[in-house]
Amino acid sequence: MINSAIDYLKAGVLHDAFNGFPSLPHLVAVHIGVEAELELDDLDQLQLPLPAMGLHLGLAPDSYPARHAKLLHAFDALLSECQPRAIMVLGSSDADLACTLLARKRGFAVLRVVSGKREAAQETGAASNAVLIDKISDLLYTDSAEAFYALYREGVRVDRVHSVGNLGRETLAMGLTLGHGSRAAIGTVPGVDPSILGSTFGLITIDPRASIQHTSELTRTVELLIRFSRELPLLWSMRPAALGEFQASNFAKQMKASRVLPFVSSGIRQSLALLSHSKCLIARRDGPWLEEAKLLGVSSLVLNTDEAPASTGAQADKSEAEQCAALSHLIGTPVSSELAPRYWDAGAANRIARHLVSWFASPARASTTLARSAADAPEPMKVH
């Protein structure tokens, strides 16, 4: 299950590793978000491995309850038609959690990639989703000792947890090696002065249609972004349909005198290049590019739906004035290398593939049960 373009590329890296093991199934990437939001306009230019197939569930922008009702109906039909050997979960969105619960109820094995991630600034929402998904997954792949011990403290059986490295880092490294993160890869950004691209700017990846549920939230978000733009120019990446609706609204007039610059990205390559050279990323808690920003050492500012924004890794401030001060501090503070620890070399995809070869071959381990037994209590830690 994928939520974004970068998830699609991760699925491609995994599928490429799976191809080296004939016993492993093909990997199909199923987009569980709104179809128009997926940024896959330049796949041919990327020269990166792709999944065996990409599927959309035909979701259109709609209210939160209506969209999730259609999602579950479509995903349930897909499970019945395809009968997959397992479901692999890459994200922690509400859609990821809903589809994971459905897959478990129907008896499919659940494989969790990038498990054990616990952001202090995201105590609700995506973080609580991540805990629940981790709890009900059959296998959990981690990329750090912190993630491993987070799962252990939460009572996840250690025999279900496997440290393999960071799939996102591996995918990102492939793209950067091909020059997709260079300034040349930015190219021309419609409506943005080229001089801005050569200086300090921030990047916004909030979808005004899908990420924000009410007009009052969008109003508050726009007001905050206008205030933030006093610190530095903010490039707001939108899909074409979202930009068209936004430009026809009063919000566009409100932003006209600010340094918030909405634009349509030409694809993944340009988005990665812009992120690589931006001072900060502003996104929703389950928005795209947050993990990649951390890996690149780009500071992130996460806007929660019902709360004041909270700077990643910092305490949540509640007033807009404090948020602007927090952004000023973020802009003026050099990014610590600790934001992007290097626990592993490349090879996470191959480690996952090699492990799944033996796991799928063992009926006792590959079978999925609908209820955890009392044996799911954490095992005593063995110290050697």
Summary of the structure (lengths in Angstrom):
residues: 384
radius of gyration: 20.7
end to end distance: 38.2
largest distance: 65.2
contacts: 1227
relative contact order: 0.15
helix: 46%
strand: 13%
